[in-house]
């Protein structure tokens, strides 16, 4: 600490300011190093960042103890409203300034592996901080309450553990508020015998999480033949690819009658929640739409390839999490553990398996489309 004080004096800063500048500089160096190397492996930058985190935690501890002495009644009640602020990942100074100005009693860092958020937590000035200790990430020095990040339970339970670090009896399940009335965008969609399909995964190497396009085509045709309208969802950036998929994989007669169509980029997320809640079923790769559908209570068939459903599967009363019949699958924990894998393992999840899962929820379709998909594969 004496060495830190002398270094701070020479730079005309107090120890907190000096360490904050060092942390910001090291975070930028670590970011640049990871971008150039293309990997998250430990490096010299990691070791230095660990030292900075430990030093920051000492200073932050003193600040928190000073704040606690001023808190006459302990932790204040949570405000009724919720506010949000967003920053670029490189705008560390902006994050710190925003958080310190708020004088939070409790700061919960929900990041699983990012060290930058640990640095921000360390100098936040919050009364108490809570964060994950994730194996191999060396980020837990910053927190008052350290929560083990476990890979043997669903991520929902890892998040709940943050709250239980302060409130041991805390329980809860994910829920969403479904809009009570439809918007104009919803009113133009059918309100019965509808199945939504979401074929676009997200995240690192997302193409390895895709179900083959011809499988989607076969399933959609089978559903349309059984009298269902099939709607493909997606973000605005998915719209062109979805239309191209329909052109290549769906016979024109189905498109001309609007039995199978795309609403990618044409409907807002609240509107989609309203429509999903009233749908007969949703078939989706493991992504946000899958979670939205599951929590909304619609029968949800989740197509999991590299993603481990134990860790990231759908949560809801009517869900089925499927895995391929063979091949390497369910190996993602934090989302980047691909190794040298290049296989699109979901090609080993057949249309027939998805069709059987739909049948469990009373949606019975013929196997004609599935047979066409298997032949095309």
N, C-alpha and C positions, 0 to 999 in steps of 0.2 A: 504493500500500500504506500509506503514511503516513496518508492520509485515512481508509482503512478502520480503521487502528489507533486513530485519534482518535475515530471514530464508535463503535467498540467500547468504548473507555474511557468515553465519556460514558454509554453504556447499561449500564455495569458488566458487560461480557461480554468474553471473549477473542475474537480475530478469527474463529476457527472457529464459535463459538456465534453471533456476530453474523451471519455470512454464512448459517448454517443457518436462523436466524430469518427473514432476508430472503428466502432461497430458498423457504421454506415459504409465506411471505406471498405472494410473487409467483406461486408455483404455484397457490395458491387464487384469486388474482385472474385468472390466465390461464384457469383452469377456468371461473370464473364468466363471463368474457368470451365464451368459446366457447359456453357453454350459452345465453347470451342472443342471441348473433349467429347461432348455428346453423351456423357454418362454421369451417373450420380455417385460414383465411387469416391471414397475418401481420398483427400489430397492434403498437401501442406495447408491450403486455404481452410480446409475443414478443421485441422488441428489448431490453427490460429483462431478461427472463429470460436472453437470450444473455449479457448483461454479468455477471449473477449467476453463470452457469455458468462463465465464464472466470475470474472471481475465485475461485470455489470450487475450480476445478481447480488454481490455484496453491497454495492451502492444503492441498488433498488430496495434492498432489505431495510436499510437505514431510513430511506424515504417513506416506506410503508409504515414502519414503526412510528415515525413522527406523525403521520396522518392518523393512525389509530388512536394516538393519545388525544387527538382533537375530536374524535368521534364519540360524543357523549352517550349515544344510544346504540352503538354498534352499527350494523349494516342497515342502511335506509331501505325503505320499501321500494320495490321496483316501480318505475313510472307507468302510467296507464298506456301511453303511446309508445310506439316503436319508431326510431329514426334510423336512417341508413346513410352511409357515406361510402364512396368508392374512390380508390386511388390506384394509380399505376403501381405495379410491383416494384418499380425502381424508385418511387417517391416515398422513401422511408421517412424523410424529414417531415413530409406532409402528414403521414400517418401518426407519427409521434406527437407532432404539434396538436393535431385534432384530439387525440386520446388524452393527452395531458391537460388540455383545456377543459375537458369534460369532468375531470376529477371523479372518476368512477370509483365506487366502493368495491366492486367486483369486476374483474376482467377474465373472461374465459376464452382461451385460445383454442379453437377447435381444429386447427391445422394438424395434420397427422405427421408430416415430415419436414415441412418448410422451416428452415432455421431463421429466416427473416422475421417471421411473426414472433419467434421466441425473443429475438433481439428487441423488437418493438415492445413486447410484454415487459421485458426487464426494465425498461426506462419509462413505462407508462405512467408511473405515479399512482397506480390504482391501489386501493386498500388491500386487496387480496388478488392474487392471480392463480389461475388453474390452467394446467396444460398437460399434454401427453408426454410420456417417456416412451419413445418408439425405438425398438431395438435397432442399433446401427446408425441412428440419426443424431445422437449427441446434442440434444436440444432441450433437455429437461432442467438445466441448471437455473433457468430464469424464474421458475414458478415456486409459489408458496405451497401449493397443493399439487402433487405430482400424481398423474393418473396413468397406470400402465396401459399402453395401447396393445390390445390382445388380438391375435389373428385366429383365435378359436371361437369367436362369437361374432354376431352380426354387428355392423358398424353403428347401428342404432343403439345397441347396448354400450358400445364404447363411448358414444356421445352422452348417454344418460349417466355414465360414470363420472363425467365432469360435474354434473349437478350433485351427485351423491357424495362427492368429495366434501361438499359444504352442507348438504342436506341429506343425510343417510337414508331417509325413508322415501326419497323422491321416486315416483313411478310415472309412466306415461307411454302412450303409443302415438305414432304419427297420425295426424288428421289434417284435413283441409276444409276450407269453407267453399262449398259449391254455390255458384251464383243461383239465385232463386228464379230468375226470369231469363229467357234466352234473348240474345241480341239478334239483330237482323241477319248476321252471318250464320247463326245457328238455325234460324227459321227456314232457310233455304235447303237445309239438309234433311234427309228422311229421319223420322222419329221412331221407327220400329224396324225390326229385322236388319240391324246394322252391325257390322263387325269392322273395327278399326285395326289397321296394320301399321306398324312402325318398323321400317327396315334399316334405319340409319343409326349406327352406334356412334359414340363420341369418345374422346380421349386419345391417349397415345396408341399408335398403331391400330386405329379403329377398324381398318379393313380386315384385321384378323378376327374381329368380333362379328362379322357379317354372316348372315344366312344367305346362301346362293340365290341370285335373282330368279333363276328358273324355278326354284322351290317356291318362292313367293308367288310367282305366276301361277304355278300349279295349284297352290292353296287357294288363291283368290278365285280362280275359275271354279274350283270345287264348291266354294261358298256361294258364288253367284248362281251356279246350277241348282243349289239347294234353296234358292229364293232370298238370299241375303244381299244387301248392298254392301260393297267392300270399299272403304275409304282409307287411302294411304295418307298418313300424316308426315309432317316434317317441318323444319325451319325454312325461312325464305331461301337460304342458300342451298337447301335440298330440293327446291321446286323443279329446277331444270333437270336434275338427275332422275327425279321421280317421274316426270313426264316422259323422259327417254326410256325409262324402264317399262312404262306402260306401253309405249309404242313398240318396243322389241318383244315383250313377253306376253302381252294380252291380245287375244284376237279382236279385230276391229268391231265385230258385232257386239261384244260386251261393252266396249267403250262408247259406241254409238247410242246404246240404250242407257248409259250412265250407271250400269250395274257395278262397274269398277272404275274408280276415278281418284284423282289426287286432290287433297285440300292442303298440301304442303305450302306454307307461307300465306295461306288465305284466311286463317282464323287465329284469334289471340289465344293465349294460354288459359285465361279464365273461361272463354267460350269453349275451348277444348275440354276443360274439366266438366263443364255443364253437359256437353255431348257425350263424353266418355261415361259419365255417371248413368246415362240412360241407354247405353249401348248393350247389345247382347253379349259381346266379348271383345277383348283386345288381344292381339298377338303382337309381341314386340321383342326385339333384342333387348339386352340389359342396358337400359339408359333411363333418362328422366321420365319419359312418357310411360315407360313400364311402371315406375314407382307411382306416378300420378294416377294411373288407372287402378293399380292395386289398392291404394289408399282410398280412392273414390268408391271402392266396393264392387267394381265391375269384374266379372270373370276374366282373369288375366293369365295368359300363357306366356311365360318368360323363356326366351331362347338364350341360354347361357353357353358360351364357348370357353374362352380363356377365363372369363369372370367366374369367381367362386360364389355360387348362390348362398352358401353358408355365411359368407361375409357381406354380400351385396345383393342378395335375392329380394324378390318382391315381398312386401309386408301387407297383408290384408286378409279378409275372411274368405276370399275366393281366388286363390292363386295356385298355379302349378309352375314349378321351376324345372325346366327340362335341360338335360345335358346330352351331348353326343353319345352314340352307342359305342364308339371307340375313338382312339386318338388321345392326345394329351389335352386335357381340359381342366377347368376349375383351379388354375394355378396362380391366378392374380390375387394378391393380398392388398398391396398399396396401389397397384395399377401399372407398375413398370417392370414386373418380373418376367419378361418374355424370354430373356436369354437369346439363344440363336433360333428360336422358333419362327418359322415362316408359314406353317400350315394353317389354312383356314379350316379349323377343326369342325365348324358347324356344318360342313358338307356331310358329316357323318350323323347328322340329326335329320331323319327322314320326314317327309311330308306326312307319311302314315302315322308317325309318332305324334306329331302335332295334331293331326285329325283325331286321334284317339283321346288326346287331352281335352280337346274341345267337346268331344262326346260326353266326357264326365260332367260337363255343365249343360248337357241337353242340346248341344248343337251338333246334330248328326248330318254329315255331308258324304257324298259319294267319293269314291277313290279315283275317279276318272282323271281329274286334274293332277292328283298326286302321281298317278301312273305316267302321265305325260312328262311331269317334272323329272321323275326318276330316269325315264328313257333319255331325256335331254341331257341329264348329268353324265 
